[in-house]
Amino acid sequence: MLHSEKHSGIIRGVKSHESNYAFIDSQNLNLGIQKLGWKLDYKKFRIYLKEKYNVSVAYLFIGYIPANVLMYKGLKNAGFELVHKPITKLKDGTVKGNVDADLVLHTMIQFPNYFQAVIITSDGDFNSLIEYLREQNKLKVVLSPDVKTCSRLLKKAAKNKIIYMDKLDQKLSLKNEKAPPKD
């Protein structure tokens, strides 16, 4: 079951005829930034998306865990439209909320509503989507957390329309907070 909280991610002040939408693989973004050793300030990130890429709606695809309700509220208040995916528990106790298909589907459902798409991921599973958007002149940019962990397939599909977030820590990190140590 896919759940989208309608219109919570709309930011006023963006010209509708050039309105871009962001589609964010939240797990990939979060883990990628953590591996770089800093924490993303989602409020600053939402403002960055608006100012840099003219993003009026930012869909954040995220697994739903009831204990994280306050975090979801904070993300919504920061200007993201949350698209929840039920999670599954694996045998080892870890949880998985695979959002890939939902992100692709939502990107295509919204296709006529945005000028261009900003896709945030490092996952090569999105290479076909990226190729199609680029061919249709609907790809603004791919934002990947880190050049080192970004899929070669994704880099190839995006061509010159990929930006790496590893150099954005001064602009987008939570001040005085480091990510938890790597395992």
Residue, then its C-alpha position, 0 to 999 in steps of 0.5 A: m500500500l502506497h500512501s502519499e500525503k497530498h500537497s504538503g511538499i508544495i513550496r510557494g513562490v516557484k513559477s508553475h510553468e517552470s515548476n520542477y519536482a524532486f523524487i527522493d530515495s530517502q534510504n539511499l540519501n540518508l545512508g549515503i550522507q551518513k557514510l560521508g560522516w555528516k547529517l543532512d539538515y532536511k529543512k536546509f535541503r528543501i530550501y536548497l532544492k527550491e533555490k537551486y533547482n526551482v523545485s516546487v514539490a519534493y516527494l520523499f519516498i520512505g518506509y513507514i515505521p510507526a515509531n518514527v511519526l515525529m520524524y515524519k512530521g518534521l520532514k513534512n514541516a520542512g516541506f516534503e511530501l511523504v510517500h510512505k511504503p510499508i516495511t518488511k522485517l527480514k529474518d536478521g531483524t533489519v527492516k526494509g522499505n523498498v521504494d524503487a518501484d514506487l519512486v519510478l511509478h510516481t515520477m511517471i504519474q506526475f510526468p505531465n505536472y512538472f517541467q523537469a525532475v530532480i532525482i535524488t539517489s545513487d542507485g543504478d536501478f533507476n538508470s532506465l528512468i534517468e535515460y527516459l527522462r533525459e531523452q524526453n528533456k524532463l531530467k533537470v539533474v540527478l543528485s547523488p550523495d557520493v561519487k564513490t558510491c554512485s552506481r556506474l549505470l546511474k552515472k552513464a544514464a545521467k551523463n552530464k546531469i549528475i551532481y554529487m552532494d559530498k561537497l555540500d556538507q558546509k551548506l546542508s549539514l546539521k551544525n555541530e552534529k556528526a553522523p553515527p560512527k561507521d560499522 
